[in-house]
Amino acid sequence: MLFGKYELTDRLEFSIPSGILILERIGEGIVRIRRVVKSVESSKIISITPGFTIDLKAIPPLAGSTNTSCLYITLEEPILLPGGSILEYELLIPVDLGVFIGNSIVDIVPLGRVKYALYGPPDMGDICRYVDSGILASYGNYIARAKTVFKSESSETIEISHLVLPSKNTTMYSTTMDKLYFSDVVVRVRSPLHVEVEVKGESTLPLPGLLLTLFKGAGALYIMKHGVK
Amino acid sequence: MVFEKLFTFEFLTRIAIALITIFVFYYIGKIIESQIKKSRIEAPPEIIYNIARVTRVVVIVIGILVALSILEVNLSGILVAAGFAGLVVGLAAQQTLGQLFAGIALILEGRIKIGDSVKIGNDWGIVEYVGLLSTRIRLWSGEVLTIPNSNVMNSNIYNYSVSIARRAEVSVGISYNSDISKAIQVIRRVLDEKELVLAVPPPTIIVDNLGDSAVVLKVLYWTPSQEYWSVRREIIREIKEALEREGIEIPFPQRVLWVKTPVKIESSNT
């Protein structure tokens, strides 16, 4: 895993599943961040205060050319949730790379393929980062696990084939065993057209060898009003 | 005698005070207008702009009324006259009033806002100003077009900024000798690899027409509205390149001629 603090003396090169990430010092307090994805290069120049280290952190999927704040996950198999039942599940969330200098984030690099999905009608819905098994495969080991609890507050059985969760204000953890964890997710199913997806600020999973909290958020809520099937 | 009475010092003083009053109210109106425009009210700019203008007009009218009262003009008589004048002006300026009410309806309804990408009738551009009488759009060619609000209300308005995503259609012709399933597979791969082609709703590729020279495939996909044109441009180029790489022919119009009786072709060398 490439997460951690780095002192940039001259040049750092990282191999990431989507390509190569290069950080190079080009002058006093000036750093160039270069990305080469599918032989297409993009770069940006940032100014840093002398003495600062560059911190590479796992962050929720926020990278890409469109600014999003939600994650549309197509479940590998639909879940049938009988009325009043509770189900525990493990969601897999792709991880992006946040380049931090001090406490400020200066770049977000996707570690795999980026695709988007429209949730809801085009005039009232949201464009979210899209996740399915094909997308997850492109992320290699950079996948976080999230303890997810489905709570049915409906009297009928509801089929869930996709979930939309907030991607901002969430928390990401890393362990010494090079495993990544995402904050807990609670899915309250009130009806097929009202499902509340809450991402908590923390994870309650037993995290063996918890190394550090990579990215701390206060938690967030997304209400799915356009169906879950 | 009348002139002497009219131009007494007292009366001239009143005229001066009345003019100063109008002048002061005019400036107060302007200041209020600019303050409203600069305010941080959470409302669309076209609403703020029009409220500011109406407020200025109201303040100036109050100033004129105060000035008239300073001149000891009987305001009730003027108001009655203004009522009749309003009736006459209303009849004479039907078109202008129609535009004014269309403007009010347009602003209240919020069909278009400043900065929206719109197509009004046949004119396509970005809304720069929504006034009480007219709407200004900057066409994609750079010209500024002013349309009376009554015309805006009577036209079909396409507002492309309301939707966050748009569906695009691209037609691709392949030769009758080409493998349709393979062509669909190649096009699907191009769409899958494109970041800004939405995964949901999924792209659709259908055989749309058996044309004169080609089997026409219709490619339908969704993309974020603001990226519509750039994605479409890239998709068309990448589909052509991918089909060429895979040896799938994109034919040009051609005609097969069947000659009923054999034609003898003589060589000029013999």
Contacts between the chains, C-beta under 8 A, distances in Angstrom:
chain1	res1	chain2	res2	distance
A	64	B	195	6.6
A	65	B	195	6.3
A	65	B	196	6.4
A	65	B	227	7.7
A	66	B	196	7.1
A	66	B	224	5.5
A	66	B	227	7.5
A	72	B	200	6.4
A	74	B	200	7.6
A	113	B	195	7.9
A	114	B	195	5.1
A	115	B	195	6.5
A	115	B	197	8.0
A	115	B	198	7.6
A	115	B	199	4.5
A	116	B	195	7.5
A	116	B	196	7.1
A	116	B	198	5.3
A	116	B	199	6.8
A	116	B	224	7.1
A	117	B	198	5.9
A	117	B	199	5.1
A	117	B	200	3.6
A	118	B	164	7.3
A	118	B	165	4.7
A	118	B	198	5.4
A	118	B	200	6.0
A	118	B	201	6.4
A	118	B	222	6.1
A	119	B	200	7.4
A	122	B	163	3.8
A	122	B	164	6.0
A	122	B	165	4.6
A	122	B	166	7.0
A	122	B	222	7.9
A	122	B	225	7.9
A	123	B	162	5.1
A	123	B	163	4.9
A	123	B	164	7.5
A	125	B	164	6.8
A	125	B	165	7.6
A	126	B	164	7.4
A	127	B	164	5.6
A	127	B	165	6.3
A	127	B	198	7.5
A	127	B	224	5.8
A	130	B	198	7.7
A	130	B	199	4.3
A	130	B	200	6.4
A	132	B	199	7.3
A	162	B	200	7.9
